[in-house]
Amino acid sequence: MAGGPVRHGARDALGVFAPVAIGLSAGLTVLIGLLGPSAMVPGLPGPSWHPPYSLDAGPDGHLVIALAAAAIALGGTGLAAALRSRWRPDPRLLLWAGSAVAALLALLPPSGSADHLNYAAYGRLAALGRDPYAVAPAAFPGDPVAGAVEEWAGVTSVYGPVATAVQALASLAGGDSVRLTVFGMALFNAAAFVGTGLLLHRLTAADADLQRRAALLWTANPLMIYHLSAGMHVDTMAVACMVAALFAFSSLRGAAGGATSGVLLGLGIGVKLNAGLVALGPAWELRRRPGRLTLVAGTATATVAAVYGIAGPHVLDQVGAASRKVSLGTPWQPVKLALQSLFGPGAYAVWIQAGSVLLLAVLAWLVFRAVPGGPGGAVPAGGRLLPSAPPVPPSPSTSAPVLRPVPPEVPAPLVAAVIVVAWLFAAPYALPWYDGLAFALLAAAPAWPALEGFVVARTAILSLGYLPAREALRPDDLLWLKTVVRQQVVPWSLLALTAALLWWAARAGVRARRRPA
């Protein structure tokens, strides 16, 4: 009996801590952008009266990196506390507060990385009639926009044709101004971020608790505010397309719903190829409905073929090259170093790719077996049942049909979430803003606190490894953030977290199969 009040008291304390930590994290993220160009915020050439705006305070690199570290630490712990506590704010308050922060950040210069300068350069090349998949920004060093790229000037675009089209539109609007081009992309990014939040709010409209959780996992998620609102990564567009596809899949009836869902899935893949993993969710749910499955898959395939066909097959060249890389912050980095020490110099890309595919398959299988609402498990709030077998004819002794036991159907967003989470933990090349896709899918799915906790922990750990993600202007005495934290602490921490996920999923799967139906 004594444990109950203690547990309730702890959850009450978490409920007090969560909103404070989330609010402080979002505030620090805004402050980093507001202070202007720094080690966290690339400078944007152009008149200061052009948006985006800042104070141009010239803050010290140590200060802004410390602010970012605090934002991540507070954001990760605050989000974890909010998901576990008895804090029950109005979901509409969370939705509008997060949307307001996203709108404010669109008026401030992007922070965290210099990826937006790459986007602007690729859009500039496309607007000038050049092919960003064949020509790198370095080919135009004197151009006011292409010449502003910091770290990837010699690399052609790795993003899909839909992303390039948006970047080209922003470039046409911004002209020779880096500042206005970035601002145009920022407006689109904010619209995609807020629009995704609104769609998730609608998807979970049947349950206020699910709506609250969806807002915490997306719109009011301080880690996503840090990476996708303030960082302005192209992943926001891919997520928006995929959530819209799931909304059309679940909300629209008939051929129109299937075709709309398929087109949106195709557009999301046209932003980033890895977003295509989401399509496996609807495919699983429609596996017993071949007609609708053919419609969704057919329209998605036709859209992808049209998008990439117009751009040309060489669009995938840089994607293929990127797929063989190993980022410093993943557990595959120490594996790569171990292979090099055992067998000599080499990238060992094929070995690592094969290992990552195997790990992805094992993770997805184990986690899927542990899904709440799977065979032998109870359907969680927000789940739904689909009939998988017809009624048995009445027996002679009764006039009522006898129903066969029907295993609960796992909804498409949860299937997609399991696959995307497995991919994130298994991928040799992953960056913290990639996790936005997992958060959005979990927000659209039935609640699963354990899996959400693993994703929050992964994003927070990986985020701390990219402080900042850009190399320029980082103080020399903070090089250890890369050589120690990013290259050693983070990979080993994520390796331990991956092992914990495997262990938990295996045990949860066993418990689910033992649970009476």
C-alpha positions in Angstrom: 0.0 0.0 0.0 2.8 2.4 0.7 4.1 2.1 -2.9 1.0 3.6 -4.4 1.2 7.1 -3.0 5.0 7.2 -3.7 4.4 6.3 -7.3 1.6 8.8 -7.6 3.8 11.4 -6.0 6.6 10.7 -8.4 4.3 11.0 -11.3 2.9 14.3 -9.9 6.4 15.6 -9.7 7.1 14.6 -13.3 3.9 16.5 -14.2 5.4 19.6 -12.7 8.8 19.2 -14.2 7.6 18.3 -17.7 6.0 21.6 -18.8 8.8 23.6 -17.3 11.5 21.6 -19.0 9.7 21.6 -22.4 9.1 25.3 -22.2 12.7 26.1 -21.2 14.0 23.9 -24.0 11.8 25.6 -26.6 12.8 29.0 -25.2 16.5 28.2 -25.4 16.1 27.0 -29.0 14.4 30.3 -29.9 17.1 32.2 -28.1 19.9 30.6 -30.1 18.3 31.8 -33.3 17.5 35.2 -32.0 21.1 35.9 -31.0 22.1 35.6 -34.6 25.2 34.2 -36.4 27.4 32.0 -34.2 28.9 28.6 -34.0 25.3 27.3 -34.0 23.8 29.7 -36.6 25.4 30.2 -40.0 25.4 33.8 -41.2 23.0 34.7 -44.0 24.3 37.4 -46.4 21.9 40.1 -47.2 20.4 43.3 -45.8 19.5 43.0 -42.1 16.0 44.3 -42.7 15.3 41.2 -44.9 13.9 38.2 -43.0 14.9 36.1 -41.3 15.7 38.4 -38.4 18.1 38.3 -35.4 19.8 40.5 -33.0 23.2 39.9 -34.6 24.6 39.8 -31.1 27.7 37.7 -32.1 27.4 35.3 -29.1 30.5 33.3 -28.0 30.6 29.7 -29.4 30.9 28.3 -25.9 27.7 30.0 -24.9 25.5 29.0 -27.8 26.7 25.4 -27.7 26.0 25.3 -24.0 22.5 26.7 -24.7 22.0 24.0 -27.3 23.1 21.2 -24.9 20.7 22.5 -22.3 17.9 22.7 -24.8 18.5 19.0 -25.8 18.9 17.8 -22.2 15.8 19.6 -21.0 13.9 18.7 -24.1 14.6 15.0 -23.8 14.0 14.7 -20.1 11.0 16.9 -20.2 9.4 15.0 -23.1 10.1 11.6 -21.3 8.5 13.0 -18.1 5.5 14.4 -20.0 4.8 11.0 -21.6 5.0 9.2 -18.2 3.4 11.8 -15.9 -0.2 12.5 -15.0 0.1 16.0 -16.6 -3.1 16.4 -18.7 -3.0 19.8 -20.5 -5.6 20.6 -23.1 -4.2 19.0 -26.4 -5.3 22.2 -28.3 -3.1 24.3 -26.0 -0.1 22.1 -26.8 -1.0 22.2 -30.5 -1.2 26.0 -30.7 1.8 26.6 -28.4 4.0 24.4 -30.6 2.6 25.9 -33.7 3.3 29.4 -32.4 6.9 28.4 -31.7 7.3 27.0 -35.1 6.0 30.2 -36.7 8.3 32.3 -34.6 11.3 30.1 -35.6 10.5 30.7 -39.3 11.3 34.3 -38.7 14.7 33.5 -37.2 17.8 32.2 -38.9 18.0 28.3 -38.9 20.4 26.8 -36.3 22.2 23.6 -35.6 23.6 22.8 -39.0 24.3 24.4 -42.4 22.1 22.1 -44.4 19.7 25.0 -45.3 22.6 26.6 -47.2 22.9 23.4 -49.3 19.2 23.4 -50.0 19.4 27.1 -51.1 22.3 26.2 -53.4 20.6 23.2 -55.0 17.5 25.3 -55.5 19.6 28.1 -57.1 21.2 25.6 -59.5 17.8 24.3 -60.5 16.4 27.8 -60.9 19.4 28.7 -63.2 18.6 25.7 -65.4 21.5 23.6 -64.0 21.1 20.0 -62.7 21.8 19.9 -59.0 22.2 16.1 -59.3 25.0 16.5 -61.8 26.6 19.8 -60.9 27.8 20.7 -57.4 27.6 24.2 -55.9 31.4 24.4 -56.0 31.1 24.8 -59.8 29.8 28.3 -59.2 32.0 29.7 -56.4 31.2 33.3 -57.4 27.5 32.9 -57.2 25.9 34.7 -54.3 23.8 31.7 -53.3 25.7 28.6 -54.5 28.9 30.1 -53.2 27.5 30.4 -49.6 27.6 26.6 -49.0 30.0 25.8 -46.1 30.8 22.1 -45.9 29.3 20.2 -48.8 30.1 22.5 -51.7 31.6 19.7 -53.8 28.6 17.3 -53.3 25.7 17.0 -55.7 22.1 16.8 -54.2 21.1 13.7 -52.3 17.5 14.8 -51.9 14.5 13.8 -54.0 13.1 15.8 -56.9 10.1 17.0 -54.9 12.5 18.6 -52.4 14.5 20.1 -55.2 11.3 21.6 -56.7 10.5 23.3 -53.4 14.0 24.6 -53.1 13.9 25.9 -56.7 10.6 27.8 -56.0 12.2 29.4 -52.9 15.2 30.3 -55.1 13.0 31.9 -57.7 11.3 33.9 -55.0 14.6 34.9 -53.2 16.6 35.6 -56.4 20.3 36.4 -55.6 19.6 36.7 -51.9 20.6 33.8 -49.6 18.6 35.4 -46.9 15.4 35.6 -48.8 15.8 32.1 -50.3 16.3 30.6 -46.9 13.3 32.5 -45.6 11.1 31.2 -48.4 12.1 27.6 -47.5 11.6 28.4 -43.8 8.0 29.4 -44.5 7.4 26.2 -46.3 9.0 24.2 -43.5 6.9 25.9 -40.9 3.7 25.2 -42.9 4.7 21.5 -43.2 5.5 21.2 -39.5 2.3 22.9 -38.3 0.2 21.1 -41.0 1.6 17.7 -39.8 0.5 18.6 -36.2 -3.0 19.5 -37.4 -3.3 16.3 -39.3 -2.2 14.3 -36.3 -4.7 16.2 -34.1 -7.4 15.1 -36.5 -6.2 11.5 -36.8 -6.4 11.1 -33.0 -9.7 13.1 -32.6 -11.5 10.1 -31.1 -9.5 10.3 -27.8 -8.3 13.4 -26.0 -5.4 11.4 -24.4 -4.2 10.3 -27.8 -4.5 13.9 -29.1 -2.4 15.1 -26.1 0.2 12.4 -26.7 0.3 13.3 -30.5 0.9 16.9 -29.7 3.7 16.0 -27.3 5.3 13.7 -29.8 5.2 16.2 -32.6 4.1 19.8 -32.4 5.2 20.4 -28.8 8.1 18.0 -28.9 11.1 20.1 -27.9 13.5 17.8 -29.8 11.6 18.2 -33.0 11.3 21.9 -32.5 15.1 22.0 -32.1 15.8 19.8 -35.2 12.9 20.3 -37.6 11.6 23.8 -36.8 14.8 25.6 -35.9 17.0 23.2 -38.0 14.8 23.4 -41.0 15.7 20.0 -42.4 14.1 18.7 -45.5 12.8 15.7 -43.4 9.9 17.9 -42.3 8.5 17.8 -45.9 8.8 14.0 -46.1 7.0 13.6 -42.8 4.2 15.9 -43.8 3.6 13.9 -47.0 3.6 10.6 -45.1 1.2 11.8 -42.3 -1.1 13.2 -45.0 -1.0 9.8 -46.8 -2.0 8.0 -43.5 -4.7 10.6 -42.9 -6.1 10.0 -46.4 -5.8 6.2 -46.0 -7.8 6.2 -42.8 -10.2 9.0 -43.4 -11.2 9.0 -47.1 -13.4 6.3 -48.5 -13.4 4.4 -51.7 -11.1 4.8 -54.7 -10.5 8.5 -54.0 -9.0 7.7 -50.6 -6.8 5.0 -51.9 -5.5 7.0 -54.9 -4.9 10.1 -52.7 -3.0 8.1 -50.2 -0.9 6.5 -52.9 -0.1 9.9 -54.5 1.0 11.3 -51.2 3.1 8.3 -50.4 4.8 8.8 -53.8 5.4 12.5 -53.1 7.0 11.7 -49.7 9.4 9.3 -51.4 10.0 12.1 -53.9 11.4 14.1 -51.0 13.5 11.4 -49.4 13.7 7.7 -50.4 13.8 6.4 -46.9 10.3 7.8 -46.3 9.1 4.9 -48.5 9.3 2.6 -45.4 6.0 4.1 -44.3 4.3 2.5 -47.3 4.8 -0.9 -45.6 2.2 0.1 -43.0 -0.8 0.5 -45.3 0.5 -2.5 -47.3 0.3 -4.7 -44.2 -3.1 -3.5 -43.2 -4.4 -4.1 -46.8 -2.8 -7.5 -47.3 -6.3 -9.1 -47.2 -7.8 -6.5 -49.5 -6.0 -7.0 -52.8 -8.1 -4.5 -54.7 -7.4 -1.6 -52.5 -3.8 -2.6 -52.0 -3.3 -2.6 -55.8 -4.9 0.9 -56.0 -2.7 2.4 -53.3 0.5 0.6 -54.4 -0.2 1.4 -58.1 -0.7 5.1 -57.6 2.3 5.4 -55.3 4.5 3.6 -57.8 3.2 5.7 -60.7 3.9 8.9 -58.7 7.4 7.8 -57.8 8.1 6.8 -61.4 6.8 10.1 -62.7 8.8 12.2 -60.2 12.1 10.4 -60.6 11.6 9.7 -64.3 11.3 13.4 -65.0 14.4 14.1 -63.0 16.4 11.2 -64.6 17.9 8.0 -63.2 21.2 9.8 -62.2 19.2 11.4 -59.4 19.9 8.2 -57.4 23.7 8.3 -57.9 24.4 10.4 -54.8 21.9 8.4 -52.8 23.7 5.2 -53.7 27.0 6.7 -52.6 25.5 8.0 -49.3 24.1 4.5 -48.5 27.6 3.1 -48.2 28.7 5.7 -45.6 28.9 5.2 -41.9 28.1 8.3 -39.8 30.3 9.0 -36.7 27.5 8.8 -34.2 26.0 5.3 -35.0 27.1 2.0 -33.4 28.4 0.9 -36.8 31.4 3.4 -36.4 33.1 1.2 -33.7 32.2 -1.9 -35.8 33.9 -0.3 -38.8 37.0 0.6 -36.8 37.1 -3.0 -35.4 37.0 -4.4 -38.9 39.8 -2.1 -40.0 41.9 -3.2 -37.1 41.3 -6.9 -37.8 41.5 -6.9 -41.6 43.3 -3.8 -42.6 42.3 -0.5 -44.2 39.0 -0.4 -46.0 35.4 0.9 -45.7 33.9 -2.6 -45.5 30.6 -1.1 -46.8 29.2 -4.4 -48.0 29.8 -6.1 -44.7 28.3 -3.3 -42.7 25.3 -3.0 -45.1 24.6 -6.7 -44.8 24.8 -6.4 -41.0 22.5 -3.5 -40.8 19.9 -5.2 -43.0 20.1 -8.3 -40.7 19.8 -6.1 -37.6 16.8 -4.2 -39.1 15.0 -7.5 -39.9 15.6 -8.9 -36.4 14.6 -5.7 -34.6 11.5 -5.3 -36.7 10.5 -8.9 -36.1 11.1 -8.8 -32.4 9.3 -5.4 -31.9 6.4 -6.5 -34.1 5.9 -9.6 -32.0 5.6 -7.3 -28.9 3.1 -4.9 -30.5 0.2 -4.2 -28.1 -2.9 -5.4 -30.0 -0.9 -8.1 -31.8 -1.9 -11.8 -31.6 -2.5 -12.6 -28.0 -2.5 -9.0 -26.9 -5.1 -6.5 -26.0 -6.0 -3.8 -28.3 -4.7 -0.4 -26.9 -6.6 2.8 -27.0 -6.9 4.1 -30.5 -6.5 0.6 -32.0 -9.0 -1.1 -34.2 -10.1 -4.6 -35.3 -10.5 -5.8 -38.8 -12.2 -9.1 -39.5 -9.8 -11.8 -40.7 -12.2 -14.7 -40.9 -15.9 -15.2 -41.8 -18.4 -16.4 -39.2 -18.7 -20.2 -38.7 -22.2 -21.4 -39.8 -24.6 -22.0 -37.0 -24.4 -25.3 -35.2 -27.5 -27.6 -34.9 -27.9 -26.7 -31.3 -28.0 -22.9 -31.7 -29.4 -20.5 -34.2 -26.7 -17.9 -33.7 -23.5 -18.0 -35.7 -20.4 -19.0 -33.8 -17.5 -16.5 -34.4 -14.0 -17.7 -34.7 -11.4 -15.9 -32.6 -10.1 -13.0 -34.7 -6.7 -11.7 -33.9 -6.7 -7.9 -33.5 -5.4 -6.0 -36.5 -2.3 -3.8 -36.0 -3.1 -0.4 -37.6 -0.9 0.9 -40.5 0.8 3.8 -38.5 2.0 1.3 -35.8 3.3 -1.1 -38.4 5.1 1.7 -40.1 6.4 3.0 -36.8 7.9 -0.4 -35.9 9.7 -0.6 -39.3 11.0 3.0 -39.2 12.2 2.6 -35.6 14.0 -0.6 -36.5 15.6 1.1 -39.5 16.8 4.1 -37.4 18.4 1.8 -34.8 20.0 -0.4 -37.5 21.1 2.2 -40.1 24.8 2.8 -40.6 24.2 6.4 -41.5 21.7 8.3 -39.4 21.4 11.8 -38.0 19.1 13.0 -35.2 16.6 14.8 -37.4 15.9 11.6 -39.2 14.0 10.6 -36.0 11.2 13.0 -36.9 9.6 10.3 -39.1 9.4 7.9 -36.1 7.9 10.5 -33.8 5.2 11.4 -36.3 4.3 7.7 -36.9 4.2 7.0 -33.2 2.0 10.1 -32.7 -0.5 8.6 -35.3 -0.5 5.2 -33.8 -2.0 3.7 -30.6 0.0 4.6 -27.5 3.1 2.4 -26.8 5.0 4.1 -23.9 7.9 1.7 -23.9 8.8 2.1 -27.6 8.3 5.9 -27.3 10.8 5.9 -24.5 13.5 4.2 -26.6 13.0 6.7 -29.4 13.2 9.7 -27.1 16.4 8.3 -25.5 17.9 7.6 -29.0 17.2 11.1 -30.3 18.5 12.9 -27.2 21.7 10.9 -27.2 22.4 11.3 -30.9 21.5 15.0 -30.7 24.2 15.6 -28.0 26.6 14.1 -30.4 26.0 16.8 -33.0 26.7 20.0 -31.0 26.9 21.6 -33.4 26.4 19.6 -36.6 28.4 22.2 -38.5 32.2 22.4 -38.1 32.6 26.1 -38.9 33.2 28.5 -36.0 33.3 25.7 -33.3 35.8 26.8 -30.7 39.1 24.9 -31.0 39.0 23.8 -27.3 35.6 22.1 -28.0 37.0 19.7 -30.6 36.4 16.9 -28.0 32.7 17.3 -28.7 33.4 15.6 -32.0 36.4 13.3 -31.2 35.1 12.1 -27.8 31.4 12.6 -27.6 30.4 12.1 -31.2 32.9 9.4 -32.1 33.1 7.5 -28.9 30.5 8.2 -26.2 27.4 8.4 -28.5 28.1 5.3 -30.6 28.7 3.1 -27.6 25.7 4.6 -25.8 23.5 3.9 -28.8 25.0 0.4 -29.0 23.9 -0.2 -25.4 20.5 1.3 -26.1 20.1 -1.0 -29.2 21.0 -4.0 -27.1 18.4 -2.9 -24.5 15.8 -2.6 -27.2 16.5 -6.1 -28.5 16.3 -7.5 -25.0 13.1 -5.6 -24.1 11.4 -6.6 -27.4 12.3 -10.3 -27.0 10.9 -10.3 -23.5 7.8 -8.3 -24.4 7.1 -10.6 -27.3 7.2 -13.7 -25.1 4.9 -12.1 -22.6 2.5 -11.1 -25.3 2.3 -14.6 -26.7 1.7 -16.0 -23.2 -1.1 -13.5 -22.5 -4.6 -15.0 -22.8 -6.6 -13.7 -25.8 
